[in-house]
Amino acid sequence: MFDRAVAEIEKKIIEAFEVFDHECNETVDVREIGAIVRSLGCYPTEAQLHELLAEVEEEEPTGYVHLEKFLPVMKKVLLDKRYRPIPEDVLLRAFEALDENKRGYLTKEELVKYMTEEGEPFTQEEMEAMLSAALDPETNTVRYKDYITLITAGDVTKK
């Protein structure tokens, strides 16, 4: 049973890797690794992603990652259940802490300020992606309970 589960994990990793292997030579651009890892249901911080890259890059960085180095590292990540998504209740408490007036929403300006100026700041691309999914264009606000439901809907680790 365990061997079959490991084989299934390896198959998923290879399939995810191949999506970004545009040259069909078992290599991907190092900048694609974050997308591959996230497509496998793992959500490392930027610091954790840099640690992962250090494990899978060649001794002399080429800008590319080879499947033969990526596969065993990513298999261990998945088997160890590392970089799991943040649970829904924790996300809710985080949004509620930012919502000082307990309105049930944050304005676009508030969200952008918190996400780009505090903690591990979002990049411009990450902020745009979040806003495109989270922002209600009519009110220019983010109703965070709805947003949390949206982003955790595909999480297979939820109870």
Solvent accessible surface area in square Angstrom, and as a share of the most:
residue,aa,sasa,rsa
1,M,177,0.79
2,F,134,0.56
3,D,114,0.59
4,R,164,0.60
5,A,44,0.34
6,V,24,0.14
7,A,55,0.42
8,E,84,0.38
9,I,36,0.18
10,E,49,0.22
11,K,110,0.47
12,K,109,0.46
13,I,0,0.00
14,I,55,0.28
15,E,84,0.38
16,A,14,0.11
17,F,1,0.00
18,E,99,0.45
19,V,105,0.60
20,F,43,0.18
21,D,11,0.06
22,H,136,0.61
23,E,131,0.59
24,C,117,0.70
25,N,84,0.43
26,E,105,0.47
27,T,16,0.09
28,V,2,0.01
29,D,32,0.16
30,V,29,0.17
31,R,200,0.73
32,E,46,0.21
33,I,0,0.00
34,G,5,0.05
35,A,37,0.29
36,I,0,0.00
37,V,0,0.00
38,R,102,0.37
39,S,75,0.49
40,L,29,0.14
41,G,24,0.23
42,C,0,0.00
43,Y,109,0.41
44,P,15,0.09
45,T,64,0.37
46,E,66,0.30
47,A,61,0.47
48,Q,63,0.28
49,L,17,0.08
50,H,113,0.51
51,E,110,0.49
52,L,0,0.00
53,L,24,0.12
54,A,76,0.59
55,E,87,0.39
56,V,0,0.00
57,E,42,0.19
58,E,53,0.24
59,E,157,0.71
60,E,139,0.62
61,P,95,0.60
62,T,86,0.50
63,G,29,0.28
64,Y,106,0.40
65,V,0,0.00
66,H,63,0.28
67,L,17,0.08
68,E,137,0.62
69,K,61,0.26
70,F,0,0.00
71,L,34,0.17
72,P,70,0.44
73,V,26,0.15
74,M,0,0.00
75,K,48,0.21
76,K,118,0.50
77,V,0,0.00
78,L,27,0.14
79,L,69,0.34
80,D,71,0.37
81,K,145,0.62
82,R,76,0.28
83,Y,28,0.11
84,R,83,0.30
85,P,31,0.19
86,I,96,0.49
87,P,79,0.50
88,E,64,0.29
89,D,79,0.41
90,V,59,0.34
91,L,31,0.15
92,L,50,0.25
93,R,139,0.51
94,A,53,0.41
95,F,16,0.07
96,E,58,0.26
97,A,74,0.57
98,L,54,0.27
99,D,1,0.00
100,E,137,0.62
101,N,110,0.57
102,K,143,0.61
103,R,80,0.29
104,G,26,0.25
105,Y,53,0.20
106,L,0,0.00
107,T,36,0.21
108,K,68,0.29
109,E,111,0.50
110,E,48,0.22
111,L,0,0.00
112,V,46,0.27
113,K,100,0.42
114,Y,45,0.17
115,M,42,0.19
116,T,47,0.27
117,E,119,0.53
118,E,93,0.42
119,G,80,0.76
120,E,90,0.40
121,P,75,0.47
122,F,66,0.28
123,T,66,0.38
124,Q,122,0.54
125,E,126,0.56
126,E,64,0.28
127,M,6,0.03
128,E,95,0.42
129,A,64,0.49
130,M,18,0.08
131,L,23,0.11
132,S,96,0.62
133,A,54,0.42
134,A,13,0.10
135,L,36,0.18
136,D,50,0.26
137,P,120,0.76
138,E,165,0.74
139,T,75,0.44
140,N,65,0.33
141,T,14,0.08
142,V,0,0.00
143,R,112,0.41
144,Y,6,0.02
145,K,121,0.51
146,D,94,0.49
147,Y,24,0.09
148,I,6,0.03
149,T,83,0.48
150,L,99,0.49
151,I,77,0.39
152,T,7,0.04
153,A,77,0.60
154,G,70,0.67
155,D,30,0.16
156,V,139,0.80
157,T,71,0.42
158,K,86,0.37
159,K,245,1.04
